[in-house]
Amino acid sequence: MKNSLLLPNKYKVFGWVIFLLFATLGIFCMLIDFKIQGFQIYKFVGGSFNFEDYNLTNEFAVFGITIGLLMIVFTKEEIEDEYISVLRLKSLQWAVLLSYVVLIVLNFSAYGLVFLILLVYNIWTTLLIFIIKFYWSLYKLRKEGLQDETINITSSPLKNNL
C-alpha cells in the first residue's frame, strides 16, 4: 500500500535535528528567559508605533519543535510494508487515547494560567506518545524477528551438512 502522506526516510534525521535544536531553544526560553535579538515585534496602535518589547523567540521554538516532531512522525521506514502501517495505526490510536487521558487529568488537576500553559504543552503529547509507542513496537518487532531467524538457523538440519 502506497501512502502519499509519508516523507522519504532521509527526512527523519532532519526532523530529529530540528526537534532537538528547537527543544533546547525552548528550554532556554523557559529557564533563563532567553530571547533572540531582532525577533521583537512592534504594535501599530492609533497611528503610531508602540515599542513594546515583545519577542517572538518562544513562538519560533514552538514552530521548530512542531515541525521537527511532524517530520519524525511522517517519515517512512527503510522497509515500509503493511505490518508497519498496522503498527502506525495502533500507535496513533494509543497516542490519541493517552493524549486525551492527559487532557482529562489536566482538566481536573490544574487551574488558571498553569492549565493554559500545560494545555499548550499537551499539543505535542500525541506526537511524542506516537513516536515512543511506534519505535518501541518496531524495536520489539525487530528483536523478535532477529531471535526467530537465529533460532531457525541454529536449529536447522541443514546446518549439520554445512
Phi, psi and omega in degrees: 000129181264126179251113184280350180277349184269139177277162175298157186301328184295341180285346179297319179296316178300320178299315179296318180296313179298314180300312183293320178297313184283333174294321176296317176300317179297321179294318177297322178298320181286315189279315185242014179054047180289138178224137176276127180295139180093358178261016178284148172241151181237137181273143174257099186238125174060037176086000179221161178278134173261111184276055176283131184279088174246121185256139183266018181297318179300316180295323177297318179295316179298317178300312181295318178298315181296314179297317179298314179296319179296323178293323178294315184291320187258038171247147180289157169276167180300318175243106183255102181239189183294325180292324175296322177297321177295318177298320178299315181296313179297320179294321177295319178298315177301315184297315180294316180299310181292327178297319179285331173297316177300318179298318179294318178296317178299322182301324183259356184240346181232146184225155173069222183294326178299318178299316181295320179296314179294328177295322177296317179293334179293346176303321185271353184299317181299314181294317181294317179294321177301313181299314181297311183293316183295312182286333173293317178296320177296319179298313179296320179298313181293322179295315178294322180295318179293322179294319179297318180295319181291325178294317181295322182289314184288331181263008181289137178291342178286341182298322181294330180281344181278000000 
